[in-house]
Amino acid sequence: MNILLIEDDITLNSTITDYLKFNGNEIVSLEDGDKAIDIIDKTNFDLYIIDINIPNINGLDILKYIRQKETLAPIIIITASMELENFKIAYQNGCDEYIKKPFYLEELEIRIDKLLSKKSEKNNIVKISHNITFDMEYEELVIDGNQKRLRKKEKRLLSLLLQNINKTVSNEIIENYVWENEI
C-alpha cells in the first residue's frame, strides 16, 4: 500500500514510517504542508495520515485539498489538539479516522485495517444507476432492492464490462472471457 504521512515531529514521523514499512507498505513521509501539496499533485496514494499542526499549510487545509482532488482514499488525522472544533472540522471535510496523540502504533494499524476493509467492501459493489447495483465478488445484480437471476454468461459479460468502464472491450476478449474459448 502506498501511504503519505505528514507529521512534523521528526521522531514520531520516523517511528510511524519505520513501523508501516516493516508491515510491507511504501511510505512517503513529509514534515510540512507545502511539500505535501506538491507531492499530492503528482502522486495518488492509497492512504493519507496527516497531523493537523504542521508548518506552512495546516493538516485541515490539506484534508480539504485532498478531498477536492481525490474522494476515495481514506484519510486519518492524527493530532495532539484537544479542541473539539478541529475534530468537527476534520469530519466535516471528509476525514475517515481521527486519532489523538499519544497513541499506540498497533492502534494506528487496527484503524488502517478497518478503513481498508471498508474500502474493499465498497469497491466490490458497482452502482450502475440510482436503483441498479452489481456485486462484483458474488456476481449479483440488484434492481430496486431485488436480486435478479442471471445466467452464467450474462454474469460474466456484465462483470467484464463493469471492470472496463470507459474502455473498449474487443470481441475477442468478450469471446475468450464470456465463452471461455468455447464458441
Secondary structure as UniProt FT lines:
FT   STRAND          2..6
FT   HELIX           10..22
FT   TURN            23..24
FT   STRAND          26..30
FT   HELIX           33..42
FT   STRAND          47..51
FT   HELIX           59..69
FT   STRAND          75..79
FT   HELIX           84..92
FT   TURN            93..94
FT   STRAND          97..100
FT   HELIX           105..124
FT   STRAND          125..129
FT   TURN            130..131
FT   STRAND          132..135
FT   TURN            136..139
FT   STRAND          140..143
FT   TURN            144..145
FT   STRAND          146..148
FT   HELIX           152..163
FT   TURN            164..166
FT   HELIX           171..178
FT   TURN            180..181
//
